Amino acid sequence: MNIMIRPERPEDAAAIHDITRRAFAPMAYADGNEQDLIDRFRDAGALAISLVAERDGAVVGQASFTEAFAADGSPGWYTLGPVAVEPGLQKQHIGSKLIEAGIAELRARDAAGCVLTGDPAYYRRFGFRPYPDLCPEGQPAAYYQILPLRVSAPDSVVCFHPLFQDPAE
């Protein structure tokens, strides 16, 4: 399968919204608002990196990276997520390619590191590790993970962008 990873373009927004909605719909852990979250980030200019996977001219996946905030004020932190792939194309390494390309971009930016909440068994392959003692309040400590990049190890709580908070809550 020939997949091209590239930065999101304005005309990709509707496809990203649709793919994300359908990709997360069957997931028991999903909030059901992941597509709206990406739209909020885009509308606020808060998508630090938004990559899409394209196949035969069609968007088939997307990965979002937003700025994160270290409690000690250290700069260069990012959050990974959501990541979505067309349901019929999942388990074909498209999500992995998106994540790897995003991490490469973070390295090029000399990022301190990246945080996420997700399945440790999946994200371990990218270098993410659980840091339950540095988990922000309100996040599930067993799923909070950090990928140190410029830093050898994190030593401060790193919080997600405020837009992760659903405005309806």
N, C-alpha and C positions, 0 to 999 in steps of 0.2 A: 504494500500500500504506500503510495507516494503522498506524504504529508509535509506541508510547508508550515513552519512556525514564523509568524510575523507580528508586528505591533497591530493592535486594534486600530481600525479606521472608523470614522463617524458612521458610515453606512453599515457597519457590522452590528450596531446596537440592538436592532430588533432580533437578529438571528441569535445573538448571545443571550438575550432575555428568554427567548423560546427554548433554546437548548438547555439553559440552566434550570428553567422551570420543569422541563420534562426529565432531566437527569436526576434531580433531587426528589421528584414526586414520590417514587417508591421507597425512599430511604426513611427508615423508622426514626433516625436521629435528626433528620432535617426539620427545620422550622417552617419550611414552605415559603419563606420570603427571600431566599438566596438571590433570585433574579432581581428582586426589588432593591436588595442591598447593593448589588453591582450598579444599578441605575442611580442610586443615591450617591455612591462614590463618584460616578461619572459626572453627574449633574453638579456636584460640589467641586469638581476638579481634583478629587482626592485619589484617583487611580494613578499611583506612582508608576506602575507597570501594568499594562493589560496586553496579554499576548493571546493570539488566536491560532488555532490549528486549521489549516485550509486543505481541503482535498477536492480536486477537480473544480476549483473555483468557488467552492461552498465552505462556509465556516462550519466546522464540526466539533470544535472545542474552544475553551477559553480558560485562562488563569489570571487571577487578579492579585496584585501586590499593592498594599497601601502602607503609608507611613505608620510606624508604631512609636510609642513613647516610653523611654526608660525613666524610671522613678528618680534615678540619680542625674537626669538631664543629659546623659551622654547621647550624641547624635548618631544617626546612621542605622536606625532599626526599622525593620519592615515586618509586615504581616502577610502571609500567604493565605489566600482563600477569598472567595470560593474558587474551586476548580471544577469544571463541568465538561463532559464529553457526550456527544450524541449517543443516546442509549443503545442503539444498534451497533455502535462502534466501540463500546467500552471493552476493556480487557485486551486492547490491542496496542498498549503502550503510548497512546496519544497523550493521556494525562501526564505520564512520566516525561515525555518530550517537552510538554509545556512547562512543567515544573523545573526540569533541568535547564531549559533556556532562560527561565526567570532567575534562577539561582546564578547562572552565568552573568546575567545583566547586573544582579546585585553585587557580584564580585567586581565587575567592571566599574561600578560606582563606589567601590571600597566601603561597602556596607559593613556595619558592625556585626549584624546578624539578622536572622529572620525568625519570627515566632508563628505558631499556629495552634489550633486545637483540632486534633484529629487522631486517627488510629495509629498508635505507635508502631504496630507491625508493618504498616504500609510506608509510613514516612521515614522509618529507619534507613531505608535504602538510599535516601538523599542526604543522610547525615544528621537528621533531627534526632534529638534525645529528650526524654522527659526531664523536666526540672520542677518537680512538684513544690519544692521549697521556695521557688521564685514565681509561683503561679499568682496572677492577679486575682483579687477578690471577685467572686462570682463566676469564675471559670472552673471547669472540672479538672482538678489537679492531675488525675491519671492520664488526661489527654492533652494537657498543655505541654508543648515541646518547643525547643529552641535549637536553631542551627547557628552556632557561632561562626562568623566569617572572619572579620578583621580582628576580633577579640579571641583570645585563646579559650576563654570560658566566661559566661555571663556572671555578673555579680550583683545585678540589680533586677528588680521586677520590671518587666517590659509589658506595657499595656497596649491593647488594641486601639485603633483609631476610634474616636467617639462615635462616628457614624455607624459602627457595628451595633450600637444600641438602637433597637427598633423604636422609632418615634411614637408608635402606638402604645408602647409600654409605659 
